[in-house]
Amino acid sequence: MLEKMAATYSGTEGFFVGGKLTWVDVYGFHMFSRLEEGWPGALDEYPKLRAISDNVASRPKVKDWLATRVRREQDLGNYIDWLL
């Protein structure tokens, strides 16, 4: 369903709606990246969704955020291990 929506409303490859970044693209990216963390390759059969995810992930500020998110989650994991 999301793949079909992206095909219908996107003006440019890599966006859900129109041809510029919107909150829908960012939210989709967040959802897709979490999905792929638990299920690698989940977007392999959905090229339009993959393009949106890759487009958002390629943004410099998103790259920086992802690097700190990974570090924060590792720190949280270490803290949880310490608690147990």
FIMI-97050 format. One record per residue: x, y, z of N, C-alpha, C, O in turn; residue number from 0. Coordinates in Angstrom, 2 decimals. Atoms other than C-alpha are relative to their C-alpha. Layout:
BEGIN
+---------+---------+---------+---------+---------+---------+---------+---------+---------+---------+---------+---------+-----+
|    n_xx |    n_yy |    n_zz |   ca_xx |   ca_yy |   ca_zz |    c_xx |    c_yy |    c_zz |    o_xx |    o_yy |    o_zz |   i |
+---------+---------+---------+---------+---------+---------+---------+---------+---------+---------+---------+---------+-----+
|       X |       Y |       Z |       X |       Y |       Z |       X |       Y |       Z |       X |       Y |       Z | NUM |
...
+---------+---------+---------+---------+---------+---------+---------+---------+---------+---------+---------+---------+-----+
//
This chain:
BEGIN
+---------+---------+---------+---------+---------+---------+---------+---------+---------+---------+---------+---------+-----+
|    n_xx |    n_yy |    n_zz |   ca_xx |   ca_yy |   ca_zz |    c_xx |    c_yy |    c_zz |    o_xx |    o_yy |    o_zz |   i |
+---------+---------+---------+---------+---------+---------+---------+---------+---------+---------+---------+---------+-----+
|    0.81 |   -1.18 |    0.00 |    0.00 |    0.00 |    0.00 |    0.86 |    1.27 |    0.00 |    0.60 |    2.19 |   -0.77 |   0 |
|   -0.88 |   -1.17 |   -0.04 |    2.77 |    2.49 |    0.89 |    0.76 |    0.16 |   -1.31 |    0.98 |    1.27 |   -1.78 |   1 |
|   -0.71 |   -0.04 |    1.28 |    4.65 |    1.57 |   -2.29 |   -0.90 |    0.63 |   -1.06 |   -0.45 |    1.45 |   -1.87 |   2 |
|    0.96 |   -0.54 |    0.97 |    1.54 |    2.36 |   -4.32 |   -0.24 |    1.49 |    0.24 |   -0.33 |    2.27 |   -0.71 |   3 |
|    0.17 |   -1.42 |   -0.32 |    1.03 |    5.67 |   -2.50 |    1.19 |    0.82 |   -0.49 |    1.02 |    1.90 |   -1.06 |   4 |
|   -1.20 |   -0.71 |    0.43 |    4.62 |    6.68 |   -3.18 |    0.02 |    0.15 |   -1.53 |    0.43 |    1.18 |   -2.05 |   5 |
|    0.04 |   -0.05 |    1.46 |    4.16 |    5.86 |   -6.86 |   -1.06 |    0.99 |   -0.48 |   -0.86 |    1.65 |   -1.51 |   6 |
|    1.11 |   -0.85 |    0.42 |    0.90 |    7.82 |   -7.04 |    0.25 |    1.48 |    0.29 |   -0.02 |    2.33 |   -0.56 |   7 |
|   -0.08 |   -1.39 |   -0.44 |    1.74 |   11.00 |   -5.12 |    1.37 |    0.65 |   -0.13 |    1.48 |    1.87 |   -0.04 |   8 |
|   -1.34 |   -0.55 |    0.07 |    5.47 |   11.42 |   -5.54 |    0.22 |    0.70 |   -1.34 |   -0.09 |    0.16 |   -2.40 |   9 |
|   -0.35 |   -0.71 |    1.22 |    6.56 |   14.05 |   -8.03 |    1.39 |   -0.35 |   -0.46 |    1.73 |   -0.20 |   -1.63 |  10 |
|   -1.40 |    0.32 |    0.26 |   10.17 |   12.91 |   -7.83 |    0.38 |   -1.25 |    0.78 |   -0.07 |   -1.45 |    1.91 |  11 |
|   -0.46 |    1.21 |   -0.68 |   11.83 |    9.61 |   -6.98 |    0.68 |    0.38 |    1.32 |    1.49 |    1.30 |    1.36 |  12 |
|   -0.64 |   -0.23 |   -1.28 |   12.82 |    9.51 |   -3.32 |   -0.83 |    0.83 |    0.97 |   -0.37 |    1.16 |    2.06 |  13 |
|    0.89 |   -0.77 |   -0.86 |    9.88 |   11.45 |   -1.89 |   -1.38 |   -0.64 |    0.00 |   -1.80 |   -1.21 |   -1.01 |  14 |
|    1.37 |    0.50 |   -0.06 |    6.43 |   10.40 |   -0.71 |   -0.96 |    0.91 |   -0.76 |   -1.80 |    0.44 |   -1.52 |  15 |
|    0.93 |   -0.95 |    0.59 |    4.68 |   13.57 |   -1.84 |    0.80 |    1.14 |   -0.63 |    1.66 |    1.73 |    0.02 |  16 |
|   -0.67 |   -1.11 |    0.65 |    5.85 |   16.12 |   -4.38 |    1.46 |   -0.28 |   -0.27 |    1.86 |   -1.43 |   -0.48 |  17 |
|   -1.41 |    0.15 |    0.35 |    9.52 |   16.74 |   -5.00 |    0.95 |    0.59 |    1.00 |    2.10 |    0.90 |    0.67 |  18 |
|   -0.92 |   -0.48 |   -1.03 |   10.93 |   17.99 |   -1.73 |   -0.30 |   -0.72 |    1.32 |   -1.37 |   -1.29 |    1.51 |  19 |
|    0.09 |    0.71 |   -1.28 |   11.52 |   16.61 |    1.75 |   -1.14 |    0.55 |    0.85 |   -1.29 |    1.76 |    1.01 |  20 |
|    1.08 |   -0.37 |   -0.92 |    8.49 |   16.62 |    4.06 |    0.12 |   -0.87 |    1.25 |    0.92 |   -1.80 |    1.30 |  21 |
|   -0.01 |    0.80 |   -1.22 |    7.81 |   15.26 |    7.53 |   -0.43 |   -1.43 |   -0.29 |   -0.03 |   -2.35 |    0.43 |  22 |
|    0.44 |    1.36 |    0.36 |    6.14 |   12.26 |    5.83 |    1.20 |   -0.84 |   -0.42 |    1.28 |   -2.02 |   -0.07 |  23 |
|   -1.21 |    0.71 |    0.40 |    9.48 |   11.30 |    4.27 |    0.84 |   -0.37 |    1.22 |    1.35 |   -1.49 |    1.32 |  24 |
|   -0.81 |    0.24 |   -1.21 |   11.27 |   11.65 |    7.61 |   -0.64 |   -1.08 |    0.87 |    0.05 |   -1.96 |    1.38 |  25 |
|    0.69 |    1.02 |   -0.79 |    8.63 |    9.63 |    9.44 |    0.11 |   -1.37 |   -0.66 |    0.36 |   -2.38 |    0.01 |  26 |
|   -0.14 |    1.26 |    0.72 |    8.70 |    6.96 |    6.73 |    1.39 |   -0.57 |    0.16 |    1.56 |   -1.77 |    0.39 |  27 |
|   -1.38 |    0.44 |   -0.19 |   12.47 |    6.82 |    6.97 |    0.20 |   -0.62 |    1.38 |    0.80 |   -1.68 |    1.51 |  28 |
|   -0.15 |    0.52 |   -1.36 |   12.30 |    6.34 |   10.72 |   -0.64 |   -1.39 |    0.11 |   -0.05 |   -2.32 |    0.65 |  29 |
|    0.73 |    1.27 |   -0.05 |    9.73 |    3.57 |   10.37 |    0.75 |   -1.08 |   -0.79 |    0.91 |   -2.21 |   -0.32 |  30 |
|   -0.69 |    0.98 |    0.84 |   11.64 |    1.85 |    7.53 |    1.34 |   -0.41 |    0.58 |    1.71 |   -1.58 |    0.52 |  31 |
|   -1.31 |    0.35 |   -0.56 |   15.02 |    2.04 |    9.24 |   -0.15 |   -0.92 |    1.20 |    0.64 |   -1.85 |    1.38 |  32 |
|    0.25 |    0.88 |   -1.14 |   13.61 |    0.47 |   12.40 |   -0.44 |   -1.39 |   -0.47 |   -0.04 |   -2.41 |    0.10 |  33 |
|    0.45 |    1.27 |    0.57 |   11.90 |   -2.21 |   10.34 |    1.19 |   -0.82 |   -0.50 |    1.28 |   -2.02 |   -0.25 |  34 |
|   -1.15 |    0.71 |    0.56 |   15.15 |   -3.08 |    8.58 |    1.01 |   -0.41 |    1.07 |    1.78 |   -1.35 |    0.85 |  35 |
|   -0.88 |    0.43 |   -1.08 |   17.06 |   -3.24 |   11.86 |   -0.42 |   -1.38 |    0.50 |    0.42 |   -2.22 |    0.82 |  36 |
|    0.51 |    1.29 |   -0.48 |   14.83 |   -6.14 |   12.90 |   -0.19 |   -1.02 |   -1.11 |   -0.21 |   -2.22 |   -0.85 |  37 |
|    0.27 |    0.89 |    1.14 |   14.23 |   -7.56 |    9.43 |    0.80 |    0.50 |   -1.19 |    0.23 |    1.13 |   -2.09 |  38 |
|   -0.84 |   -0.47 |    1.11 |   17.16 |   -6.88 |    7.09 |   -0.57 |   -0.43 |   -1.35 |   -1.00 |   -1.58 |   -1.53 |  39 |
|    0.51 |    0.30 |    1.33 |   16.08 |   -6.68 |    3.47 |   -1.50 |    0.19 |   -0.14 |   -2.06 |   -0.15 |   -1.18 |  40 |
|    1.46 |   -0.15 |    0.03 |   12.47 |   -5.80 |    4.33 |   -0.47 |    0.89 |   -1.14 |   -1.60 |    0.74 |   -1.61 |  41 |
|    0.40 |   -0.91 |    1.07 |   12.44 |   -3.09 |    1.66 |    0.47 |   -0.47 |   -1.38 |    0.26 |    0.23 |   -2.37 |  42 |
|   -0.57 |    0.46 |    1.27 |   14.10 |   -5.16 |   -1.06 |   -1.04 |   -0.09 |   -1.12 |   -0.70 |    0.13 |   -2.29 |  43 |
|    1.04 |    0.13 |    1.03 |   10.81 |   -5.71 |   -2.89 |   -0.81 |    1.28 |   -0.20 |   -1.81 |    1.28 |   -0.91 |  44 |
|    0.72 |   -1.28 |    0.07 |    9.73 |   -2.08 |   -2.52 |    0.96 |    1.12 |   -0.39 |    1.40 |    1.88 |    0.48 |  45 |
|   -1.03 |   -0.96 |    0.42 |   12.05 |    0.11 |   -4.60 |   -0.34 |    1.46 |    0.28 |    0.56 |    2.25 |    0.55 |  46 |
|    0.36 |   -1.40 |   -0.27 |   10.10 |    3.35 |   -4.10 |    0.20 |    0.33 |    1.48 |    0.66 |    1.42 |    1.82 |  47 |
|   -0.22 |   -0.22 |   -1.43 |   10.17 |    2.97 |   -0.32 |    1.49 |    0.00 |    0.32 |    1.94 |    0.79 |    1.15 |  48 |
|   -1.46 |    0.02 |   -0.16 |   13.87 |    2.08 |   -0.49 |    0.59 |    1.34 |   -0.44 |    1.48 |    1.87 |    0.22 |  49 |
|   -0.51 |   -1.28 |    0.50 |   14.49 |    5.25 |   -2.54 |   -0.28 |    1.13 |    1.00 |    0.56 |    2.00 |    1.21 |  50 |
|    0.32 |   -1.01 |   -1.00 |   12.70 |    7.37 |    0.07 |    0.92 |   -0.14 |    1.21 |    1.47 |    0.85 |    1.70 |  51 |
|   -0.87 |    0.24 |   -1.15 |   14.66 |    5.77 |    2.90 |    1.43 |    0.43 |   -0.30 |    2.07 |    1.08 |    0.53 |  52 |
|   -1.38 |   -0.37 |    0.38 |   17.97 |    6.20 |    1.06 |    0.15 |    1.50 |   -0.16 |    1.17 |    2.07 |    0.22 |  53 |
|   -0.04 |   -1.44 |    0.19 |   17.14 |    9.79 |    0.15 |    0.11 |    0.73 |    1.34 |    0.93 |    1.62 |    1.50 |  54 |
|   -0.04 |   -0.66 |   -1.31 |   16.46 |   10.79 |    3.75 |    1.31 |   -0.33 |    0.71 |    1.93 |    0.55 |    1.31 |  55 |
|   -1.23 |    0.41 |   -0.68 |   19.44 |    8.80 |    5.08 |    1.23 |    0.71 |   -0.55 |    2.23 |    0.82 |    0.15 |  56 |
|   -1.16 |   -0.65 |    0.61 |   21.77 |   10.63 |    2.69 |    0.16 |    1.46 |    0.42 |    1.18 |    2.08 |    0.11 |  57 |
|   -0.07 |   -1.40 |   -0.45 |   21.02 |   14.03 |    4.24 |    1.07 |    0.13 |    1.09 |    1.09 |   -0.68 |    2.02 |  58 |
|   -1.09 |   -0.14 |   -0.99 |   24.06 |   15.31 |    6.23 |   -0.48 |    0.03 |    1.44 |    0.12 |   -0.62 |    2.30 |  59 |
|    0.47 |   -0.08 |   -1.39 |   22.06 |   16.16 |    9.36 |   -0.60 |   -1.32 |    0.47 |   -0.49 |   -1.66 |    1.65 |  60 |
|    0.55 |    1.31 |   -0.36 |   20.30 |   12.80 |    9.29 |    1.16 |   -0.97 |    0.26 |    1.09 |   -1.77 |    1.20 |  61 |
|   -1.18 |    0.85 |   -0.24 |   23.69 |   11.04 |    8.98 |    0.58 |    0.26 |    1.37 |    0.91 |   -0.67 |    2.10 |  62 |
|   -0.52 |   -0.35 |   -1.33 |   24.91 |   12.93 |   12.03 |   -0.90 |   -0.54 |    1.10 |   -0.41 |   -1.09 |    2.09 |  63 |
|    0.95 |    0.48 |   -1.00 |   21.76 |   12.07 |   13.97 |    0.08 |   -1.52 |    0.14 |    0.06 |   -2.05 |    1.25 |  64 |
|   -0.09 |    1.46 |   -0.05 |   22.03 |    8.39 |   13.03 |    1.25 |   -0.44 |    0.75 |    1.19 |   -1.40 |    1.52 |  65 |
|   -1.24 |    0.37 |   -0.70 |   25.62 |    8.26 |   14.26 |   -0.16 |    0.16 |    1.51 |    0.32 |   -0.68 |    2.28 |  66 |
|    0.17 |   -0.19 |   -1.44 |   24.62 |    9.68 |   17.65 |   -1.08 |   -0.93 |    0.54 |   -1.01 |   -1.35 |    1.69 |  67 |
|    1.05 |    0.92 |   -0.44 |   21.48 |    7.51 |   17.81 |    0.59 |   -1.37 |    0.30 |    0.26 |   -1.99 |    1.31 |  68 |
|   -0.63 |    1.30 |   -0.20 |   23.56 |    4.38 |   17.43 |    0.81 |    0.01 |    1.29 |    0.75 |   -0.92 |    2.08 |  69 |
|   -0.83 |   -0.09 |   -1.20 |   25.97 |    5.55 |   20.12 |   -0.88 |    0.05 |    1.26 |   -0.59 |   -0.60 |    2.25 |  70 |
|    0.90 |   -0.08 |   -1.16 |   23.11 |    6.46 |   22.49 |   -0.63 |   -1.34 |    0.30 |   -0.76 |   -1.73 |    1.46 |  71 |
|    0.63 |    1.30 |   -0.23 |   21.45 |    3.10 |   21.98 |    1.01 |   -1.02 |    0.52 |    0.65 |   -1.88 |    1.32 |  72 |
|   -1.03 |    0.90 |   -0.53 |   24.73 |    1.27 |   22.58 |    0.23 |    0.31 |    1.47 |    0.34 |   -0.60 |    2.29 |  73 |
|   -0.16 |   -0.39 |   -1.40 |   25.19 |    3.26 |   25.79 |   -1.17 |   -0.49 |    0.85 |   -0.98 |   -0.98 |    1.96 |  74 |
|    1.18 |    0.48 |   -0.71 |   21.63 |    2.42 |   26.82 |    0.06 |   -1.51 |    0.18 |   -0.27 |   -2.03 |    1.25 |  75 |
|   -0.14 |    1.44 |   -0.10 |   22.24 |   -1.24 |   26.06 |    1.01 |   -0.40 |    1.06 |    0.78 |   -1.34 |    1.82 |  76 |
|   -1.01 |    0.28 |   -1.02 |   25.38 |   -1.20 |   28.20 |   -0.55 |    0.27 |    1.39 |   -0.26 |   -0.46 |    2.33 |  77 |
|    0.59 |   -0.31 |   -1.28 |   23.45 |    0.44 |   31.01 |   -1.00 |   -1.07 |    0.43 |   -1.03 |   -1.48 |    1.59 |  78 |
|    0.97 |    1.06 |   -0.31 |   20.67 |   -2.14 |   30.80 |    0.73 |   -1.29 |    0.40 |    0.32 |   -1.96 |    1.35 |  79 |
|   -0.79 |    1.18 |   -0.37 |   23.26 |   -4.95 |   30.86 |    0.56 |    0.17 |    1.41 |    0.57 |   -0.79 |    2.18 |  80 |
|   -0.54 |   -0.26 |   -1.33 |   24.82 |   -3.32 |   33.93 |   -1.08 |   -0.18 |    1.06 |   -0.81 |   -0.70 |    2.14 |  81 |
|    1.10 |    0.14 |   -0.96 |   21.42 |   -3.19 |   35.64 |   -0.35 |   -1.46 |    0.27 |   -0.70 |   -1.84 |    1.38 |  82 |
|    0.37 |    1.41 |   -0.14 |   20.79 |   -6.87 |   34.99 |    1.11 |   -0.73 |    0.72 |    1.01 |   -1.93 |    0.95 |  83 |
+---------+---------+---------+---------+---------+---------+---------+---------+---------+---------+---------+---------+-----+
//
